Amino acid sequence: MERTSAGWSELKSLGAPFENIDIMRLSASSNGTYYFDPYTKKLDTPLRYSRLIDGKYERPYKLCRA
């Protein structure tokens, strides 16, 4: 979804590699990395990230514990 002069556009797919992931929240860093939490019924899935490399997003990886 994108902001338009009239409000918001229709939903848009993030495309591969996110097509089969139900994402609850997504944030993007200034370098294009996506950070998100996938939805599962148990709500037990760890946060993940995917870096933008050469114009394409890599497969998502789990964030490790600090």
C-alpha positions as CSV (number, residue, x, y, z in Angstrom):
1,M,0.0,0.0,0.0
2,E,1.3,3.5,-0.8
3,R,0.2,6.9,0.2
4,T,-1.4,8.8,-2.6
5,S,-2.8,12.4,-2.9
6,A,-6.3,10.9,-2.2
7,G,-5.2,8.7,0.8
8,W,-4.0,5.2,0.4
9,S,-3.6,2.8,-2.6
10,E,-4.9,-0.7,-2.7
11,L,-2.9,-3.4,-1.0
12,K,0.2,-4.6,-3.0
13,S,2.1,-7.8,-2.7
14,L,5.6,-7.7,-1.4
15,G,6.4,-10.4,-3.9
16,A,9.1,-13.1,-3.5
17,P,10.3,-14.2,-1.0
18,F,7.3,-12.9,1.1
19,E,4.4,-14.4,-0.8
20,N,3.7,-17.3,1.6
21,I,4.3,-15.4,4.8
22,D,1.5,-13.8,6.8
23,I,3.1,-10.7,8.2
24,M,1.5,-8.8,11.1
25,R,3.9,-5.8,11.3
26,L,6.7,-4.7,9.0
27,S,9.3,-1.9,9.3
28,A,11.9,-0.9,6.8
29,S,15.3,0.5,7.7
30,S,17.0,3.4,5.7
31,N,19.1,0.8,3.8
32,G,15.9,-1.1,2.7
33,T,16.1,-4.1,5.2
34,Y,12.7,-5.3,6.2
35,Y,12.1,-6.4,9.8
36,F,8.8,-8.2,10.5
37,D,6.9,-10.6,12.7
38,P,5.2,-13.4,10.9
39,Y,1.7,-14.5,12.1
40,T,1.1,-18.0,13.4
41,K,-1.9,-19.3,15.5
42,K,0.5,-20.0,18.4
43,L,2.1,-16.5,18.1
44,D,5.5,-18.2,18.6
45,T,7.4,-17.2,15.5
46,P,10.5,-15.1,16.1
47,L,11.1,-11.8,14.5
48,R,12.7,-12.0,11.1
49,Y,14.6,-9.7,8.7
50,S,15.4,-9.7,5.0
51,R,18.1,-7.5,3.4
52,L,17.8,-5.8,0.1
53,I,20.8,-6.9,-2.0
54,D,21.3,-5.8,-5.6
55,G,17.6,-4.8,-5.9
56,K,16.2,-8.1,-4.5
57,Y,15.2,-9.3,-1.1
58,E,17.0,-12.3,0.3
59,R,15.1,-15.0,2.1
60,P,14.1,-14.0,5.6
61,Y,16.3,-14.9,8.5
62,K,15.4,-15.2,12.3
63,L,16.7,-12.4,14.5
64,C,19.0,-13.8,17.1
65,R,18.6,-13.1,20.8
66,A,20.7,-10.3,22.3
